[in-house]
């Protein structure tokens, strides 16, 4: 798999990487259930010129979510951008939303797959409001929901557990694929 830094820029900072791979979807070494889910996603993308799909990849880091997203992009003929959350999330009020807005605006016409790796941090559950920080966090989550719904392309959120994600995000996911064990592609095909 190859990562090309700097494909998505925010000012001078890179906020995303383009993912590419030589591994075909059929050679991922995935379970039949996972393979079927990926194939169903590929078919849905092929049916729509600009697929507005939201998907959730659930599993421990290292189980192949990134490779699966890159292989799906290869099979669908779409670029895949892995969003670097450390470059997007800001401790300053309003900056995270501005950064996300720039990413969605930049990729809106690109017909690309946006892959949010370890998205638990950004798409977490809303909490009971006890102070201004809680209220702001809930506003941020609501903003993300709106941006995902308005995005005309495929977004994939990779998380460790469904329990960490806000129920409103879960209701909007067209596909939820579970990565219980690491993928086992042939070694010689990776670059």
C-alpha positions as CSV (number, residue, x, y, z in Angstrom):
1,X,0.0,0.0,0.0
2,X,1.3,3.4,-0.8
3,X,0.6,6.7,1.1
4,X,1.1,9.9,-0.8
5,X,1.3,12.7,1.8
6,X,0.1,16.2,1.0
7,X,-2.7,15.4,-1.4
8,X,-5.2,17.3,0.8
9,X,-3.7,20.6,2.0
10,X,-5.0,23.0,4.6
11,X,-2.7,26.0,4.4
12,X,0.8,24.6,4.6
13,X,-0.3,21.5,6.5
14,X,-1.2,18.2,5.0
15,X,-4.6,17.0,6.3
16,X,-4.8,13.9,4.2
17,X,-3.0,11.2,2.3
18,X,-4.1,9.4,-0.9
19,X,-4.2,5.7,-0.5
20,X,-3.3,3.3,-3.3
21,X,-2.7,-0.4,-3.4
22,X,-2.0,-3.2,-5.8
23,X,-4.2,-5.7,-3.8
24,X,-7.4,-6.5,-5.5
25,X,-10.6,-6.7,-3.3
26,X,-10.9,-10.4,-4.1
27,X,-7.4,-11.1,-2.7
28,X,-7.8,-9.3,0.6
29,X,-8.0,-12.6,2.5
30,X,-11.3,-11.4,4.1
31,X,-14.1,-13.5,5.6
32,X,-17.0,-14.3,3.2
33,X,-19.2,-11.9,5.1
34,X,-16.7,-9.0,5.0
35,X,-15.9,-9.7,1.3
36,X,-19.6,-9.7,0.5
37,X,-20.1,-6.3,2.2
38,X,-17.2,-4.8,0.3
39,X,-18.5,-6.2,-3.0
40,X,-22.0,-4.8,-2.2
41,X,-20.4,-1.3,-1.6
42,X,-18.5,-1.5,-4.9
43,X,-21.7,-2.4,-6.7
44,X,-23.6,0.5,-5.1
45,X,-20.8,2.9,-6.1
46,X,-21.0,1.6,-9.7
47,X,-24.8,2.2,-9.8
48,X,-24.6,5.8,-8.8
49,X,-22.5,8.4,-10.5
50,X,-21.9,10.3,-7.3
51,X,-22.6,7.9,-4.5
52,X,-23.7,9.5,-1.3
53,X,-22.9,6.6,1.0
54,X,-21.8,6.5,4.6
55,X,-20.1,3.4,5.9
56,X,-18.6,2.2,9.1
57,X,-15.6,-0.2,9.4
58,X,-15.5,-1.6,12.9
59,X,-12.4,-3.4,14.3
60,X,-9.2,-3.1,16.1
61,X,-6.4,-1.1,14.4
62,X,-4.2,-3.3,12.3
63,X,-7.1,-5.5,11.1
64,X,-7.0,-4.1,7.5
65,X,-9.5,-1.3,7.4
66,X,-7.1,1.0,5.5
67,X,-6.2,-1.8,3.0
68,X,-9.8,-2.6,2.5
69,X,-10.7,1.1,1.8
70,X,-7.8,1.4,-0.7
71,X,-8.8,-1.9,-2.4
72,X,-12.4,-0.7,-2.6
73,X,-11.2,2.6,-4.2
74,X,-9.1,0.6,-6.7
75,X,-12.1,-1.6,-7.6
76,X,-14.4,1.4,-7.9
77,X,-12.0,3.5,-9.8
78,X,-12.1,6.3,-7.2
79,X,-9.3,8.0,-5.3
80,X,-9.3,7.3,-1.5
81,X,-8.1,10.0,0.9
82,X,-7.2,9.1,4.4
83,X,-8.0,12.1,6.6
84,X,-5.4,12.9,9.3
85,X,-7.5,13.7,12.3
86,X,-4.5,15.2,14.2
87,X,-4.3,17.9,11.5
88,X,-8.1,18.5,11.6
89,X,-9.0,18.4,15.3
90,X,-8.2,21.7,17.1
91,X,-8.5,22.6,20.7
92,X,-9.7,26.1,19.7
93,X,-13.5,26.6,19.5
94,X,-14.7,26.5,15.9
95,X,-11.4,25.5,14.3
96,X,-12.2,21.8,13.9
97,X,-15.4,22.7,12.0
98,X,-13.5,25.1,9.8
99,X,-10.9,22.4,9.0
100,X,-13.6,19.8,8.2
101,X,-15.5,22.3,6.1
102,X,-12.3,22.9,4.0
103,X,-11.9,19.1,3.5
104,X,-15.4,18.5,2.4
105,X,-15.3,21.6,0.1
106,X,-12.0,20.5,-1.4
107,X,-13.3,17.0,-2.1
108,X,-16.9,17.8,-3.1
109,X,-16.2,17.7,-6.8
110,X,-13.5,15.1,-6.7
111,X,-15.8,12.1,-6.5
112,X,-13.5,10.5,-4.0
113,X,-13.7,8.3,-1.0
114,X,-13.0,10.0,2.4
115,X,-11.6,7.6,4.9
116,X,-11.6,8.7,8.6
117,X,-9.2,6.4,10.4
118,X,-9.7,5.9,14.1
119,X,-12.7,8.2,13.9
120,X,-13.9,7.4,17.4
121,X,-12.2,10.6,18.6
122,X,-14.2,12.8,16.2
123,X,-17.5,11.0,15.9
124,X,-18.1,10.1,19.5
125,X,-21.3,10.1,21.5
126,X,-22.9,13.3,22.5
127,X,-23.0,13.8,26.3
128,X,-25.2,15.3,28.9
129,X,-24.6,19.1,29.1
130,X,-22.9,20.0,32.3
131,X,-20.8,22.9,31.2
132,X,-19.9,25.0,28.1
133,X,-17.4,22.4,27.0
134,X,-20.0,19.7,26.8
135,X,-22.4,22.0,24.9
136,X,-19.7,22.8,22.4
137,X,-18.8,19.2,21.9
138,X,-22.4,18.4,21.1
139,X,-22.6,21.3,18.6
140,X,-19.5,19.9,16.9
141,X,-21.1,16.5,16.6
142,X,-24.3,18.0,15.1
143,X,-22.2,19.9,12.6
144,X,-20.4,16.7,11.6
145,X,-23.7,15.0,11.0
146,X,-24.8,17.8,8.7
147,X,-21.5,17.7,6.7
148,X,-21.7,14.0,6.2
149,X,-25.3,14.1,5.0
150,X,-24.5,16.9,2.6
151,X,-21.3,15.2,1.2
152,X,-22.0,13.7,-2.2
153,X,-19.4,11.0,-2.0
154,X,-18.6,7.9,0.0
155,X,-17.3,8.4,3.5
156,X,-15.9,5.6,5.6
157,X,-15.5,5.9,9.3
158,X,-13.1,3.3,10.9
159,X,-13.7,2.8,14.6
160,X,-12.7,0.4,17.3
161,X,-16.2,-0.2,18.6
162,X,-19.8,0.7,17.6
163,X,-20.4,1.5,21.3
164,X,-18.1,4.6,21.0
165,X,-20.1,6.2,18.2
166,X,-23.1,8.5,18.5
167,X,-26.4,6.7,17.7
168,X,-27.2,9.5,15.2
169,X,-24.1,8.5,13.2
170,X,-25.0,4.8,13.4
171,X,-28.5,5.4,12.0
172,X,-27.0,7.0,8.9
173,X,-24.6,4.3,8.0
174,X,-25.6,2.3,4.9
175,X,-22.9,-0.3,5.5
176,X,-21.4,-1.5,8.8
177,X,-18.6,-4.0,8.1
178,X,-16.8,-5.8,11.0
179,X,-13.1,-6.5,10.9
180,X,-12.8,-9.2,13.5
181,X,-9.5,-10.6,12.4
182,X,-6.6,-9.1,10.4
183,X,-6.9,-9.4,6.6
184,X,-4.5,-11.8,5.0
185,X,-3.6,-10.6,1.5
186,X,-0.7,-12.3,-0.4
187,X,2.5,-10.7,0.6
188,X,4.0,-10.4,-2.9
189,X,1.1,-8.1,-4.0
190,X,1.8,-5.3,-1.5
191,X,3.9,-2.4,-2.6
